[in-house]
Amino acid sequence: METIKEYFPFWNKMSVQQQMRLSDNGVKRSFKKGERLHAVTAECTGVLLVTKGRLRVYTVSEEGKEITLYRLFERDMCLLSASCIINSLQFDVTVSAEEDSEVINVSADIYKDIMSENAAAANYTNEIMASRFSEVMWVLDQVLNKKLDTRLAALLIEESELSGNGVITLTHEQLANHIGSAREVVTRMLKYFQNEGMVKLSRGSIEITDKKRLSETAEPSVR
């Protein structure tokens, strides 16, 4: 698989045999929007390399409340779906496709073996893990210390930038899942934003009408 080497900065520091093992064990998989790639109850899925689309990594509380930990875009690597490669790491997450997506799925066992043999692979993996956990800790800080209006405003701005046209097509339920809130609470806050002239609510969409004010509301959440 020729494209797989583009996802590993340490590719040239591996032996030819290690390169062949990665290439031979990379399986292309396609997922429709909303489809799960990895679930808490699933066995170790393996390393996921995003070649197309966008993935959402999130956790679910015992009460069934979701909260987005981070997103993965093209050329990103998902390691928490293969947390079994790190000894003593137990971190339950779900990974789903936010839009039609394609990934290269590398066997966890193969990747773990290469990590144990190759210091460059191990160092890169640890860097990625540290970066993802930093994002998770940032999300936890937002949930524990930031007000809902601040977090929702930041999410709306992020979503509008992803859409490219200032219009958000996520449902109130989906927005609530991203920030770990309840749909009814998000609906009330969106109506407040609309009354303040920051957004316009329509059936199936949210349009940002005053990005400056919305950004000011979100400012405490901007990294």
N, C-alpha and C positions, 0 to 999 in steps of 0.2 A: 504494500500500500504506500504509494509514493508520497502522499500528502502528510502522513503521520509525523514525519520528521520535523515539519514546520511547527509542531506543538511542543517540542522538547528542546530548549536551549542547550541542553547538555548532549544533544545527539552525537556530535563529533567527538565527545569524550567517552563514548561507549565503544566497546569492541564490535566488530562486524557481527559476531554471533548474537550479542545483545540486541543490536539493531534489527537483526532478522527475527528474533523472538518477539520483539514489540510489533514489527510489521505483520508478521504471520498471525498474531493473536488479536489484531485490531479488527473489530467487526463493525461494519457500517449499519446503523439502525435509523429508522425514520419514525417520528412521532407526530400525531395530529395535535392541534391546539387543545389544551386541557387534559391531554393524556399523561398519565404518570410514568416516569422513567424509573423511579425508585421510591419505595415506601418503607415506613418504619418496620413493618412486619416482614419485609423481604430479606433474603440473604444478601450477602455482600455483592452488590451489583457490579462493582469494578470502577475503574477510572473512566470518566466520560469527557470526551473532547468535543466541544461544540463546533461543528463545521457550518451550521446554518441555523438561524432562528434565535430564540431566547428562552432560557430556562429560569424557573423560579425555585429557590431553595427555601423551605419554610419548616416550621415546627408546629405541632398541634398539642394544646394543653389537654389535661384529663377531661376538661369540660367541653372539649371540641373546638376551642377557639384557636384560630390560626394566626400566625404572625410571620411576615416575610423576613428572612435573615439577610439574603442578598440575591442578586440576579446574576446570571451568567450569559454572556454574549458570545458572538462568533470569535473563535480562537481562544476562548477561556477553557480552563480545565476544572472539572468537578471532582474533588477528592473525598468529600464527606460521604459520597455514595460508595466509597471504598474505604471507610474508616477502619475496616478490619486490617488494613495494611500497617496501621500504627498500633503497636502493642499497648494494651491497657486503655485505649481510647474508645469510649462509649458515648456516642452522640447521635441521637435519633433524629433524623430529618426526613422530609419528603421532598422529592424533586419532580416537578411537572413542567410541561411545555406551555409557555405563555403564548406561543404562536407555533405554526407548523415548523418543526425543527428536525435537524439531522445531526447525529453524533457518531463518533468513533468510540466504541466500547472496548476497553482493554481489560483483559482478565486481571483481577486483583492479585491472584497468585503469581502470575508472570511479573507484574509490576513490583510486587513485594520482593521477589527473588532478585530482580535487577537492582532495587534499592539496597539490598544487603550486599551486593557485589560491587556496586559502583558509588563512590563517594559523591560524585557530581550529581547523580540522580537523587541521592538521599538529601543532599543539601538543598536542591531545588524544591523537592517535595516539602521539606520543613519550612522553607520560605513561603510557599503557597499556603500551607496550613496556618502559619502564623498570621498571614495577611487576612485569611478568611475569619479566623477567630477574632481578629481586631475588628472586623466588620460586625461580627455577632455581638461583641461587647459594646460597640457603638449603638446597635439597635436596642440592647438591653438598657443602656443609659437613657435612650430616648423614651422608652416605655416607662421607666421608673421615675425620670426626672423632668420630662417635658410635657407641656399641656397638649391636650388633644388638638386644639386648633392649630398649634404650631406644627405638629406632626402631619396633620391632614393637609395643611397648606403646602408643606414641603413635598408631600407625595403627589399632590395635584400638579405642582410645577414639574416634578420629575416625569410624570406621565405625559404631560403636554409636550415636553421636549422629546420624549420617545416617539410620540405620534407625529411630531413635526408640524402640526397645524393648530396647536392650541386647543384641540377638541379631545376630550377624554371619553372613551366608550366603555370604561369599566362600570359595572353595576355598583350600587351602594354596598352590597354584600361583599364584593371583591375588594373594594377600598377598605372596608372594615377588616377583612382578613389580612390585608397587607400590614396594617398598623396594630393589629391585636385588639380591636374594639368590637362593639356591637353595631349591627346595621342600623338600628333605630337611632343610636347616638350619632353616627356618621350622617344620617339623613337630617337630623336636627341641625348639625353644624353646617352642612351644605346649604340648608335654607337660610341660616344666619349669614353665610358668605354671600348668598344671593341678595339678601336684603341690604347688605352693605355694598352691593354693586361690584363685587369681585368676580363672581361667576354667574353664568346663566344656565339654569337647569332645564333640560328638555327630556322628552321621553327617550331613554337609551343613550343620552350623551350629556356631558358637562363642558361648557365653553368658558374659558378664562376671559373675562372682560376687563379686568384691571390687574395686570400682572405685577405692576409696581407695588400695589397695596398687598397683594397676596404674597409677594416676595418679602415684604416687610414683616408680615405675620409669620412667615416661615424662617426668617433670618436666624433665630436662635438654633435652628436645626441644620443650618448649612455647614457642611464640613469644609 
